[in-house]
Each structure stands twice: as structure tokens, then as C-alpha cells.
Amino acid sequence: MNTKALITFHFSEEQIKSLEELGFEIISKSERNLKYTDELKDVEFMFTYNPFSHFDIGNLKKLRWIQLESDGFDQVPKEYVKNNGIIVTNNKEGYSVPISEWIIWSILSMYKEANGFFKNKEEKRWKLRTSVREIFGETVGILGTGNIAIETAKRLQAFSVNVLGLNTTGHQVENFNKCYSSDELEAMLKECDVVISLLPITDKTYHFIDEKIFSMMKAGTIFVNASRGQIVCEEKLIKFLKNGKIRSAALDVVEQEPLKKDSPLWEMDNVIITPHNSWVSQNMAKRKYKLVYENMKRYKEGKELKNVVDLEKGY
């Protein structure tokens, strides 16, 4: 008997046919306009991003597994999912490459003072900048050592950079020169010329990077946030950008998105801002389908699914 699957993303007819051949009855719906009908009564699996604010999954009495398009899963109704034994898997590997490339681009842009050159171009001004720097031999610390961090560390190694990582226990991870435990955060930060936040958002990490953490950093540190805006106390970041403790920052995420038009961050020459755009690439759809196909195949075969999230830990 075929398993009913609800998919809220567009796949080609050929891709849908391949999924059906695995033993699924595919129901395709628009996520934005998703409403419950009797057609969805026996749905056992859904592939979606975030319909949860307007669609009650409590109506799907046979739902056993949710595959998310996103890496983060704070949009999921966690208590209901936990209480009903529903498996949640994410797409953490799907965005590792484009986000890690964005991080490399942002670091190089800050070291090479790209904002200044772009401004010169707009003003048609030919002016040498003698304060640009190289990242060769610098020390970069990454808060978090998950998939995106591993891909970022791998790319940084090509620049002969010393890459440090922070995780709960300090266990060593591929592509890092050294990893520190959470208790050793201050010791790690004192070594870093660049600090990258790739922490997941949890109750413990909300405003984790605050005045105390910024104060631990070296004077002139470069700061990059490509995880969640709520991890950083934005008010304190602005303070340290203004006083020079943080030399410059690249932000793909902010506390409140979109960033308010009156935010001082817009006017700062030492800040790069992109609109939560680092995950976008021409290869997204291919990676997304590959993961969904692999996990649906595993589900039918009774095998362990890829990227099962821990709802308690938050990652």
C-alpha cells in the first residue's frame, strides 16, 4: 500500500514520478494556501518549510514524519511533535556550501575593504587604499562545529588560516586546527582575529553574544553572523562597532528581519548587510530533491533517516 505524502514545494513531473515509484502517493499543495481537506486525512509524511502558523498539523492524525526544507526548525510546534512521536528531519547539509562561500566572501570583503572601493566606484573616484589586509596566517574562530562550520573551515584552510572551533565538549572536528569546549570560550576568543557565529538558536543561545562576550574579543576583531540574529545582542554589537573594539561586521541575519530603516547598522561603513540571503544558490533545488528522495527511500525501507533533529537540544 502506498504511503500518503504531502509536499508543499514544486517538483517536476519526472521527480514526482520517481518519488511515487518509491511507494508514495504524492499530494502537492501550495504552502501559503495550505488548508485541511479530507484528501489529507491519511498523510503520513510531509515535506514543507513553515505552514505551521496557519495550518494545524493536529488534523493529520497519521502524521509520522516531517522533512523540513530549512536547517533551522524553531518554526515547528515542538510540544505537539514530541508528544505524538513525530520525527523531524532538517536540510542542514543543503545550505552548507552557499553559506560557507558567503562567509568566505564576507571575510575577504572586510579585509580588502570592499565597501570603500564600491563607494569609490559610485563616486567615480580613483583612490588607492593602503589599509587593506590579507587573511594569510590569521586565526579564525567559529562558534559551532556543525555542517556549515565544517565546510567553512575547509575553505579557510586553503588560505593558510588557523581555524579554531567551539563546541560543547571540545571534541575535535575535521578541518579545524583545534576545538575548544564551551567552558574555554574566553581562551579561544582571545586568539581570534575573526569570530564567526554559527550557533543554533535555543533558550541558552538567545543573546548569547552580549557585552560580556564582545568584551572577551581582541581589539579590532572581525565579526560574522550567518546563523540567527537573535543570538547577538544587536545593541551591544552597535556599541562595539562604534568604539572600534569590533573592527567590522558582516551580517546575513539581524534580530528583527527585515532590518528597520532607522537602524544605525545601515549607515556604518564597516558593516556588510545581506537580507538573510547566504543560503541561496543555483544548486539548492538539486540538493533539496536529492535529500528528500534519499530520506523517502530510507523511510520505505525502514532505515534510519538522515538529519534527524534533537528537539530538546535544539539542533
Summary of the structure (lengths in Angstrom):
residues: 315
radius of gyration: 21.8
end to end distance: 33.5
largest distance: 70.4
contacts: 934
relative contact order: 0.13
helix: 33%
strand: 18%
